[in-house]
Amino acid sequence: MHFHHLFSALAIVLLGSLVGGRLAALLRLPRVTGYLLAGLLLGPSCAQLLGLPPLLAEDALRELDVLGNLALALIMVNIGGQFRTDHLRRYRHRIAIFSLGETGLTFILVAVCCFLVNQLLMDVVVGGLTLTQTSLAFGLLLGLIAIATAPAATLMVIREYEAAGPVTNTVLTLIGLNNLASVMLFILAEQLLTGSGFSLQLLTRMFGPLLLGGLLGFLMSVWGQRLEQGSEYKILLLGGIAACTALSLALQVDSLLASLALGMVLANSSPRWHRMLESLRQIDYPLYVAFFVLAGANLHLQTLGHIGLLGVIYVIARTVGKLVGAWCGARIGGFSLREQRYVGATLLAQAGVAIGLARNLVIDWPEMGALLQTVVLGAVVVFEIFGPLAVRHGLVHSGEVPLLSLLQKQAPQSALEGLHSVVHHFRASLGLPDGHKVSDPGDILVRHIMRQNVETLHNDTGYHELLRLIAHSRYDRFPVVDQRDRFIGMVNYTEIRSLLFEPDLASLVVAGDLVTSVQHAVFPQQSLREVLDLFQQQRDVSFFPVVDPDEPTRLLGILSQNDVLSAFRRLAEKA
């Protein structure tokens, strides 16, 4: 392929993503959906249906696949970073119960439904197997594939809408557990079904990527201790992740599992993990955008016509399994009502991991793999298009998305307004006077950017449990509610530190004993200008509670100083 064709394809991918993302914002859809649809329209699948030459040809997609592989590896490293031991200790056994309930019910529903469909209606038989054996293989393999969740789409929606809170943290942890279980169990099931049994090859395929990623993660942690500048962290992470992917391909082990393990070890062994991650976030977005456009271009619309009854049942059973399984797992695990209701929707997206498993099956068991790959590719078209919408729904309704993140996406700047802004800036650069005056960001209201899903303490929470919660929180204080969920005040870590040196006294203390009355609370209708003045007066306060002005004991959310400053900065830049 000539270089000018490669650069033309790259230009089409990036510029097409801008158009797709803007149109999605105009329609109040996640930008991820716009990127996927842009790729779908630019790719060979849509062009074939319309009888037109594709803007992104098959050879171009193959050449640019390296960008997609690197982006997906970066995303898996991010997901692996959720497996910090201090983070998991906060969940204790509850996250395992949640994951087992969600993955278990999804597997059972998909496996049973696919078995019955083939056994009673389709009568498909694979060479060397009976009808019942074929049906069992269909159910087992599709059930394990159904467990997998697309990390890329979910992470991008979380990032786009600036979601943060218990639901978001739980979702990211579950994605890692889902994909780990799906890949490991699928490898085991495939080996048993093909008659290979337990062997060194099986152990290598299952644990090889974990060892490879873990070793590279540890080496990168040691190397990272010798670095200081953010640019060096970027180079180390990109180079290490590229090396992990290259070695995985050379050793023929799963590169996604290796990247997940790299992130897990790096997050737990490197004191500078957060600095590394923050440095990477400054440059990774174009890679993610290219990944989704390429993913859309690689979607095969033709497979929808061949998905058949088995594929339809797979999509329905997986959707029901994720929604109901997440509800059951969260309920049994003692998670909050919001997590019971909304986590399931955020786990519906499916793409790269599922496609990779199906492709491996085609190599190892061609006849069975060809049948299941058609089902998986058709289902991926559905889940990739509607999955990000489901993720957005779950995050927004859980109360972890600031309203301002939604309001900014109502309409892009028109072409005329854009021209006016460019002329204004150019005139200012030349030193010419201009009477234009931007609107004041301070007119935005508290309700537009407050976070509604608040971590609260009950007044009977023990002191040691209180310390454990504060140690794992981004804030240094917590709102406290009584048994009827009425807001009664705040517990501030800086005011209770002295009790750390009185263990006998601490064992008798509960959160209600440490509550201090709230000196300053804000209301939803207050302007950011007023709140910023409060933050300047209370310099040691990281956030204010937001309460109902007519019912001060009703806690509506919190407003952090970072969110206020971020809103001022973004709106000023936009103006």
C-alpha positions as CSV (number, residue, x, y, z in Angstrom):
1,M,0.0,0.0,0.0
2,H,1.4,3.4,-1.0
3,F,2.1,5.9,1.8
4,H,-0.2,8.5,0.4
5,H,-3.1,6.0,0.5
6,L,-2.3,5.3,4.1
7,F,-2.2,8.9,5.1
8,S,-5.4,9.5,3.1
9,A,-7.1,6.7,5.1
10,L,-5.8,8.1,8.4
11,A,-7.1,11.6,7.5
12,I,-10.5,10.1,6.6
13,V,-10.7,8.3,9.9
14,L,-9.8,11.3,12.1
15,L,-11.8,14.0,10.1
16,G,-14.7,11.6,9.8
17,S,-14.7,11.1,13.5
18,L,-15.1,14.8,14.0
19,V,-18.2,14.9,11.8
20,G,-19.6,11.8,13.5
21,G,-18.9,13.0,17.0
22,R,-20.5,16.4,16.3
23,L,-23.6,14.9,14.8
24,A,-24.0,12.6,17.7
25,A,-23.7,15.5,20.1
26,L,-26.3,17.4,18.1
27,L,-28.7,14.4,18.5
28,R,-27.7,14.0,22.2
29,L,-26.1,10.7,21.6
30,P,-22.7,9.5,23.0
31,R,-19.9,10.5,20.8
32,V,-18.8,6.9,20.7
33,T,-22.0,6.1,18.8
34,G,-21.1,8.9,16.3
35,Y,-17.6,7.5,15.8
36,L,-18.9,4.0,15.2
37,L,-21.6,5.1,12.7
38,A,-19.0,7.3,10.9
39,G,-16.8,4.3,10.5
40,L,-19.7,2.2,9.4
41,L,-20.6,4.7,6.7
42,L,-17.0,5.1,5.5
43,G,-16.3,1.4,5.5
44,P,-16.7,-1.4,2.9
45,S,-19.8,-2.9,4.4
46,C,-22.0,0.1,3.9
47,A,-20.4,0.8,0.5
48,Q,-21.1,-2.7,-0.6
49,L,-24.8,-2.4,0.3
50,L,-25.1,0.9,-1.6
51,G,-23.0,-0.2,-4.6
52,L,-20.4,2.5,-4.1
53,P,-16.6,2.4,-3.7
54,P,-15.6,2.6,0.0
55,L,-13.7,5.5,1.4
56,L,-11.9,3.1,3.7
57,A,-10.9,0.0,1.8
58,E,-10.1,-3.4,3.3
59,D,-6.3,-3.0,2.7
60,A,-6.4,0.4,4.5
61,L,-8.2,-1.1,7.4
62,R,-5.6,-3.8,7.7
63,E,-2.8,-1.2,7.6
64,L,-4.5,0.9,10.3
65,D,-5.3,-2.1,12.5
66,V,-2.2,-1.4,14.5
67,L,-3.8,1.8,15.9
68,G,-6.8,-0.2,17.0
69,N,-4.7,-2.8,18.7
70,L,-2.7,-0.2,20.6
71,A,-5.8,1.7,21.7
72,L,-7.5,-1.5,22.9
73,A,-4.4,-2.4,24.8
74,L,-4.4,1.0,26.5
75,I,-8.0,0.6,27.5
76,M,-7.3,-2.8,29.0
77,V,-4.4,-1.3,31.0
78,N,-6.9,1.3,32.3
79,I,-9.3,-1.4,33.3
80,G,-6.5,-3.4,35.0
81,G,-5.8,-0.3,37.0
82,Q,-9.1,-0.8,38.7
83,F,-7.8,-3.9,40.4
84,R,-5.8,-2.0,43.0
85,T,-5.7,-4.0,46.2
86,D,-6.9,-1.0,48.3
87,H,-9.8,-0.5,45.9
88,L,-10.8,-4.2,46.0
89,R,-10.5,-4.3,49.8
90,R,-13.2,-1.7,49.9
91,Y,-15.6,-4.2,48.2
92,R,-14.2,-7.2,50.0
93,H,-16.1,-10.3,49.0
94,R,-19.1,-8.4,47.7
95,I,-17.6,-7.6,44.3
96,A,-17.0,-11.4,43.8
97,I,-20.7,-12.1,44.6
98,F,-21.8,-9.3,42.3
99,S,-19.7,-10.6,39.4
100,L,-20.7,-14.2,40.0
101,G,-24.4,-13.3,39.9
102,E,-24.1,-11.2,36.8
103,T,-21.8,-13.6,34.8
104,G,-23.4,-16.7,36.1
105,L,-27.0,-15.8,35.1
106,T,-25.8,-14.4,31.7
107,F,-24.0,-17.7,31.0
108,I,-26.9,-19.9,32.1
109,L,-29.5,-18.0,30.1
110,V,-27.5,-17.8,26.9
111,A,-26.3,-21.4,27.2
112,V,-29.7,-22.9,27.9
113,C,-31.5,-20.8,25.2
114,C,-28.9,-21.6,22.5
115,F,-29.0,-25.3,23.4
116,L,-32.7,-25.5,23.2
117,V,-33.0,-23.5,19.9
118,N,-30.5,-25.8,18.1
119,Q,-31.8,-28.9,19.8
120,L,-35.5,-28.3,19.1
121,L,-35.7,-26.0,16.1
122,M,-32.5,-25.7,14.0
123,D,-31.0,-29.2,14.1
124,V,-27.5,-28.1,13.1
125,V,-24.9,-30.8,13.4
126,V,-21.2,-30.3,13.3
127,G,-19.1,-33.1,11.8
128,G,-18.0,-35.7,14.4
129,L,-20.7,-34.7,16.9
130,T,-24.3,-35.7,17.5
131,L,-27.1,-33.2,17.6
132,T,-27.1,-33.1,21.4
133,Q,-23.3,-32.7,21.5
134,T,-23.5,-29.9,18.9
135,S,-26.2,-28.1,20.9
136,L,-24.2,-28.4,24.1
137,A,-21.2,-27.0,22.4
138,F,-23.2,-24.1,21.0
139,G,-24.6,-23.3,24.4
140,L,-21.3,-23.6,26.3
141,L,-19.2,-21.5,23.9
142,L,-21.8,-18.8,23.2
143,G,-22.6,-18.6,26.9
144,L,-18.9,-17.9,27.7
145,I,-18.6,-15.4,24.9
146,A,-21.7,-13.6,26.2
147,I,-20.0,-12.9,29.5
148,A,-17.5,-10.6,27.9
149,T,-18.1,-6.8,27.9
150,A,-16.5,-4.3,25.6
151,P,-14.2,-2.2,27.8
152,A,-13.6,0.5,25.1
153,A,-17.1,1.7,24.6
154,T,-17.9,1.7,28.3
155,L,-14.7,3.6,29.3
156,M,-15.2,6.2,26.6
157,V,-18.8,7.0,27.6
158,I,-17.6,7.3,31.2
159,R,-14.9,9.6,30.2
160,E,-17.0,11.7,27.8
161,Y,-19.7,12.4,30.4
162,E,-17.2,12.7,33.3
163,A,-19.0,10.1,35.3
164,A,-17.7,9.5,38.8
165,G,-19.0,7.6,41.8
166,P,-19.8,4.2,43.2
167,V,-21.6,2.9,40.1
168,T,-18.8,4.0,37.8
169,N,-16.1,2.3,40.0
170,T,-18.2,-0.9,40.2
171,V,-18.7,-1.0,36.5
172,L,-15.0,-0.7,35.6
173,T,-14.1,-3.4,38.1
174,L,-16.8,-5.7,36.8
175,I,-15.6,-5.2,33.2
176,G,-12.2,-6.5,34.1
177,L,-13.6,-9.5,36.0
178,N,-16.0,-10.3,33.1
179,N,-13.4,-10.3,30.4
180,L,-10.9,-12.2,32.6
181,A,-13.5,-14.9,33.3
182,S,-14.7,-15.1,29.7
183,V,-11.3,-15.5,28.1
184,M,-10.0,-18.0,30.7
185,L,-13.1,-20.2,30.8
186,F,-13.4,-20.1,27.0
187,I,-9.9,-21.3,26.5
188,L,-10.6,-24.2,28.9
189,A,-13.9,-25.1,27.3
190,E,-12.4,-25.0,23.8
191,Q,-9.6,-27.3,24.8
192,L,-12.0,-29.8,26.4
193,L,-14.4,-29.8,23.5
194,T,-11.7,-30.3,20.9
195,G,-10.3,-33.2,22.8
196,S,-7.0,-31.6,23.7
197,G,-7.6,-32.0,27.4
198,F,-5.2,-30.6,30.0
199,S,-1.8,-29.9,28.6
200,L,1.2,-27.6,28.7
201,Q,-0.4,-25.7,25.8
202,L,-3.6,-25.1,27.8
203,L,-1.6,-23.8,30.8
204,T,0.4,-21.5,28.5
205,R,-2.7,-20.1,26.8
206,M,-4.5,-19.5,30.2
207,F,-1.6,-18.2,32.4
208,G,1.0,-17.1,29.8
209,P,-0.6,-13.7,29.2
210,L,-1.0,-13.1,32.9
211,L,2.7,-13.9,33.5
212,L,3.9,-11.8,30.6
213,G,1.8,-8.8,31.5
214,G,2.7,-9.1,35.2
215,L,6.4,-9.2,34.4
216,L,6.3,-6.3,32.1
217,G,4.2,-4.3,34.6
218,F,6.8,-4.9,37.3
219,L,9.7,-3.9,35.1
220,M,7.9,-0.7,34.1
221,S,7.2,0.1,37.8
222,V,10.9,-0.2,38.5
223,W,11.8,1.9,35.5
224,G,9.2,4.5,36.3
225,Q,10.9,5.2,39.6
226,R,13.8,6.7,37.6
227,L,11.7,9.1,35.7
228,E,10.4,12.5,36.6
229,Q,8.8,14.3,33.6
230,G,5.3,13.6,32.4
231,S,6.6,13.2,28.8
232,E,8.8,10.3,30.0
233,Y,5.8,8.6,31.6
234,K,4.0,8.8,28.3
235,I,6.9,7.2,26.4
236,L,7.3,4.5,29.1
237,L,3.6,3.5,29.0
238,L,3.2,3.6,25.2
239,G,6.5,1.7,24.7
240,G,5.7,-0.8,27.4
241,I,2.2,-1.5,26.1
242,A,3.4,-1.8,22.5
243,A,6.0,-4.3,23.7
244,C,3.4,-6.2,25.6
245,T,1.2,-6.5,22.5
246,A,4.2,-7.4,20.3
247,L,5.4,-10.2,22.7
248,S,1.8,-11.5,23.0
249,L,1.5,-11.9,19.3
250,A,4.9,-13.4,19.0
251,L,4.2,-15.9,21.8
252,Q,0.6,-16.5,20.5
253,V,-1.0,-15.6,23.8
254,D,-4.0,-13.3,24.4
255,S,-2.8,-9.7,24.2
256,L,-5.8,-8.3,25.9
257,L,-5.3,-10.5,29.0
258,A,-1.6,-9.5,29.0
259,S,-2.5,-5.8,28.9
260,L,-5.1,-6.3,31.7
261,A,-2.4,-8.0,33.8
262,L,0.1,-5.3,33.0
263,G,-2.3,-2.7,34.3
264,M,-3.1,-4.7,37.5
265,V,0.6,-5.1,38.4
266,L,1.6,-1.6,37.4
267,A,-1.3,0.0,39.5
268,N,-0.4,-2.1,42.6
269,S,3.4,-1.9,42.4
270,S,4.2,1.6,41.1
271,P,3.9,4.6,43.5
272,R,3.6,6.8,40.4
273,W,0.7,5.0,38.8
274,H,-1.6,7.9,39.0
275,R,1.0,10.3,37.5
276,M,1.6,7.8,34.7
277,L,-2.1,7.5,34.0
278,E,-2.7,11.2,34.1
279,S,0.2,11.8,31.6
280,L,-1.3,9.2,29.3
281,R,-4.7,10.7,29.3
282,Q,-3.3,13.9,27.8
283,I,-2.5,12.0,24.5
284,D,-4.6,8.9,24.3
285,Y,-7.9,10.3,23.1
286,P,-7.1,10.4,19.3
287,L,-6.1,6.7,19.5
288,Y,-9.4,5.8,21.1
289,V,-11.3,7.8,18.5
290,A,-9.4,6.1,15.6
291,F,-10.2,2.7,17.3
292,F,-14.0,3.3,17.2
293,V,-14.0,4.6,13.7
294,L,-12.0,1.5,12.6
295,A,-14.3,-0.7,14.7
296,G,-17.3,0.8,12.9
297,A,-15.7,0.3,9.5
298,N,-15.1,-3.3,10.3
299,L,-18.7,-4.0,11.3
300,H,-20.3,-6.4,8.8
301,L,-23.9,-5.4,8.1
302,Q,-24.3,-8.4,5.9
303,T,-24.0,-10.7,8.9
304,L,-27.3,-9.3,10.2
305,G,-29.0,-11.2,7.4
306,H,-27.3,-14.4,8.3
307,I,-27.6,-14.1,12.1
308,G,-30.6,-16.4,12.1
309,L,-32.7,-17.5,15.0
310,L,-29.7,-18.5,17.1
311,G,-28.3,-15.0,16.9
312,V,-31.6,-13.4,17.8
313,I,-31.9,-15.6,20.8
314,Y,-28.3,-14.9,21.8
315,V,-28.9,-11.1,21.7
316,I,-32.1,-11.3,23.7
317,A,-30.8,-13.8,26.3
318,R,-27.6,-11.9,26.8
319,T,-29.4,-8.6,27.3
320,V,-31.8,-10.2,29.8
321,G,-28.9,-12.0,31.5
322,K,-26.9,-8.9,32.0
323,L,-29.8,-6.8,33.3
324,V,-31.3,-9.4,35.6
325,G,-28.0,-10.9,36.6
326,A,-26.5,-7.6,37.6
327,W,-29.6,-6.8,39.7
328,C,-29.4,-10.2,41.4
329,G,-25.7,-10.0,42.0
330,A,-25.8,-6.4,43.4
331,R,-28.8,-7.3,45.6
332,I,-27.1,-10.4,47.1
333,G,-23.8,-8.6,47.4
334,G,-25.4,-5.8,49.4
335,F,-24.8,-3.0,46.9
336,S,-26.9,0.2,46.8
337,L,-30.2,0.5,45.0
338,R,-28.7,2.6,42.2
339,E,-26.1,-0.1,41.5
340,Q,-28.8,-2.8,41.5
341,R,-30.8,-0.8,38.9
342,Y,-28.3,0.7,36.6
343,V,-25.0,-1.4,36.5
344,G,-26.6,-4.0,34.2
345,A,-27.2,-1.5,31.4
346,T,-23.6,-0.4,31.4
347,L,-22.4,-3.9,30.8
348,L,-24.3,-4.5,27.5
349,A,-21.7,-3.3,25.0
350,Q,-19.7,-6.1,23.3
351,A,-17.0,-6.1,20.6
352,G,-13.3,-6.8,20.6
353,V,-13.0,-9.6,23.2
354,A,-16.0,-11.5,21.8
355,I,-14.7,-11.2,18.2
356,G,-11.3,-12.3,19.3
357,L,-12.6,-15.5,20.9
358,A,-14.7,-16.3,17.9
359,R,-11.7,-15.8,15.6
360,N,-9.5,-18.1,17.7
361,L,-12.2,-20.8,17.5
362,V,-12.2,-20.5,13.7
363,I,-8.5,-21.3,13.7
364,D,-8.7,-24.2,16.2
365,W,-12.1,-25.7,15.2
366,P,-13.0,-24.3,11.7
367,E,-16.4,-25.8,11.3
368,M,-17.8,-24.8,14.7
369,G,-15.9,-21.5,14.6
370,A,-17.5,-20.5,11.3
371,L,-21.0,-21.1,12.6
372,L,-20.4,-19.2,15.9
373,Q,-18.5,-16.3,14.3
374,T,-21.5,-15.4,12.1
375,V,-23.6,-15.2,15.3
376,V,-21.1,-13.2,17.2
377,L,-20.3,-10.7,14.4
378,G,-24.1,-10.1,13.9
379,A,-24.6,-9.6,17.6
380,V,-21.6,-7.3,17.8
381,V,-23.3,-5.0,15.3
382,V,-26.3,-4.7,17.6
383,F,-24.4,-4.3,20.8
384,E,-21.8,-1.9,19.5
385,I,-24.5,0.5,18.2
386,F,-26.9,0.3,21.1
387,G,-24.4,-0.6,23.9
388,P,-23.0,3.0,24.3
389,L,-26.6,4.3,24.6
390,A,-27.3,1.8,27.3
391,V,-24.1,2.8,29.1
392,R,-25.1,6.5,28.9
393,H,-28.6,5.6,30.2
394,G,-27.2,3.8,33.2
395,L,-24.7,6.4,34.2
396,V,-27.0,9.4,33.8
397,H,-29.9,7.8,35.8
398,S,-27.5,6.7,38.5
399,G,-26.8,10.4,39.2
400,E,-23.1,10.2,38.5
401,V,-23.0,12.5,35.5
402,P,-23.0,16.3,36.0
403,L,-25.9,17.9,34.2
404,L,-23.4,20.3,32.6
405,S,-21.9,17.4,30.7
406,L,-25.2,16.8,29.1
407,L,-26.1,20.4,28.4
408,Q,-22.9,21.1,26.5
409,K,-23.9,18.5,23.9
410,Q,-27.2,20.0,23.0
411,A,-26.0,21.8,19.9
412,P,-22.6,22.5,18.2
413,Q,-21.6,26.0,17.1
414,S,-23.0,26.9,13.8
415,A,-20.8,27.6,10.8
416,L,-21.6,31.3,10.9
417,E,-20.8,31.4,14.6
418,G,-17.6,29.6,14.0
419,L,-16.6,32.0,11.3
420,H,-17.4,34.9,13.6
421,S,-15.2,33.4,16.4
422,V,-12.3,32.9,14.0
423,V,-12.6,36.5,12.7
424,H,-12.8,37.8,16.2
425,H,-9.7,35.9,17.3
426,F,-7.8,36.9,14.2
427,R,-8.7,40.5,14.7
428,A,-7.6,40.3,18.4
429,S,-4.3,38.8,17.2
430,L,-3.7,41.8,14.9
431,G,-4.4,44.1,17.8
432,L,-7.7,45.5,16.3
433,P,-10.4,46.6,18.8
434,D,-13.4,44.5,19.2
435,G,-16.5,45.1,21.3
436,H,-17.5,41.5,21.7
437,K,-18.2,40.4,25.2
438,V,-18.7,36.8,26.2
439,S,-21.4,35.6,28.6
440,D,-20.4,35.1,32.2
441,P,-19.9,31.4,33.1
442,G,-20.9,32.4,36.7
443,D,-24.5,32.4,35.6
444,I,-24.5,28.6,35.4
445,L,-26.5,27.1,38.3
446,V,-25.4,24.6,41.0
447,R,-27.9,22.0,39.7
448,H,-26.1,22.0,36.3
449,I,-22.9,20.5,37.7
450,M,-23.6,18.9,41.1
451,R,-23.1,15.2,41.5
452,Q,-26.3,13.5,42.7
453,N,-25.1,10.1,43.6
454,V,-23.5,10.8,47.0
455,E,-21.6,8.4,49.2
456,T,-23.1,8.9,52.7
457,L,-22.5,7.5,56.1
458,H,-25.2,6.4,58.5
459,N,-24.9,7.8,62.0
460,D,-24.4,4.4,63.5
461,T,-21.3,3.6,61.4
462,G,-18.4,2.4,63.5
463,Y,-15.2,4.4,63.8
464,H,-12.9,1.9,62.2
465,E,-15.4,1.4,59.3
466,L,-15.5,5.2,59.0
467,L,-11.7,5.4,58.7
468,R,-11.7,2.6,56.1
469,L,-14.3,4.5,53.9
470,I,-12.5,7.8,54.2
471,A,-9.1,6.1,53.3
472,H,-10.6,4.9,50.0
473,S,-12.4,8.1,49.1
474,R,-11.4,11.0,47.0
475,Y,-12.7,13.4,49.7
476,D,-11.6,14.0,53.3
477,R,-15.1,14.2,54.7
478,F,-18.5,12.5,54.4
479,P,-22.1,13.6,54.7
480,V,-23.9,11.8,57.5
481,V,-27.6,10.7,57.4
482,D,-29.8,9.2,60.1
483,Q,-31.8,6.0,59.7
484,R,-34.5,7.9,57.7
485,D,-31.8,9.2,55.3
486,R,-32.1,12.8,56.7
487,F,-29.0,14.8,56.4
488,I,-27.6,15.7,59.9
489,G,-24.1,17.0,59.2
490,M,-20.6,16.2,58.2
491,V,-17.7,14.0,59.5
492,N,-14.4,15.7,58.7
493,Y,-11.2,13.6,58.9
494,T,-9.1,16.6,59.9
495,E,-11.2,17.0,63.0
496,I,-11.0,13.4,64.2
497,R,-7.4,12.6,63.6
498,S,-6.6,12.8,67.3
499,L,-8.8,9.8,68.0
500,L,-6.3,7.7,66.0
501,F,-4.0,7.7,69.0
502,E,-6.8,6.6,71.4
503,P,-7.7,3.1,70.2
504,D,-9.7,2.2,73.3
505,L,-11.8,5.4,72.9
506,A,-12.1,4.9,69.1
507,S,-13.8,1.5,69.5
508,L,-16.7,3.2,71.3
509,V,-17.2,5.9,68.8
510,V,-19.7,6.0,65.9
511,A,-20.1,8.5,63.1
512,G,-23.0,10.2,64.9
513,D,-20.6,11.2,67.7
514,L,-18.3,12.9,65.3
515,V,-20.8,14.9,63.3
516,T,-20.3,18.6,63.0
517,S,-23.0,21.0,61.9
518,V,-22.8,22.2,58.4
519,Q,-21.6,25.9,58.3
520,H,-22.2,26.2,54.6
521,A,-24.5,24.3,52.3
522,V,-25.6,25.4,48.8
523,F,-28.9,25.2,47.0
524,P,-29.5,23.9,43.4
525,Q,-30.6,27.4,42.2
526,Q,-27.6,29.2,43.3
527,S,-25.1,30.5,40.7
528,L,-21.6,29.4,40.4
529,R,-20.4,32.9,41.1
530,E,-21.9,32.8,44.6
531,V,-20.4,29.3,45.2
532,L,-17.0,30.3,44.0
533,D,-17.0,33.1,46.6
534,L,-17.8,30.6,49.2
535,F,-15.0,28.4,48.2
536,Q,-12.6,31.4,48.3
537,Q,-13.8,32.1,51.9
538,Q,-13.6,28.4,53.0
539,R,-10.2,27.4,51.5
540,D,-10.0,24.2,53.4
541,V,-13.3,22.9,52.0
542,S,-13.1,20.5,49.0
543,F,-16.9,20.3,48.4
544,F,-20.2,21.7,49.7
545,P,-23.3,19.6,50.3
546,V,-26.3,20.6,48.1
547,V,-29.6,20.6,50.0
548,D,-33.2,21.3,49.3
549,P,-33.9,25.0,50.3
550,D,-37.4,24.0,51.5
551,E,-36.2,20.9,53.3
552,P,-32.6,21.4,54.6
553,T,-32.4,17.8,55.9
554,R,-32.8,16.5,52.3
555,L,-29.4,16.0,50.7
556,L,-29.6,16.4,47.0
557,G,-25.9,16.0,46.1
558,I,-22.4,17.5,46.4
559,L,-20.6,20.3,44.6
560,S,-16.9,20.0,44.5
561,Q,-14.4,22.8,44.0
562,N,-12.8,21.0,41.1
563,D,-16.2,20.7,39.2
564,V,-16.8,24.5,39.7
565,L,-13.4,25.5,38.4
566,S,-13.6,23.0,35.5
567,A,-17.0,24.5,34.5
568,F,-15.6,28.0,34.5
569,R,-12.6,27.0,32.4
570,R,-14.6,25.0,29.9
571,L,-17.4,27.6,29.4
572,A,-14.8,30.4,29.1
573,E,-12.9,28.4,26.5
574,K,-16.2,27.7,24.6
575,A,-17.2,31.3,24.7
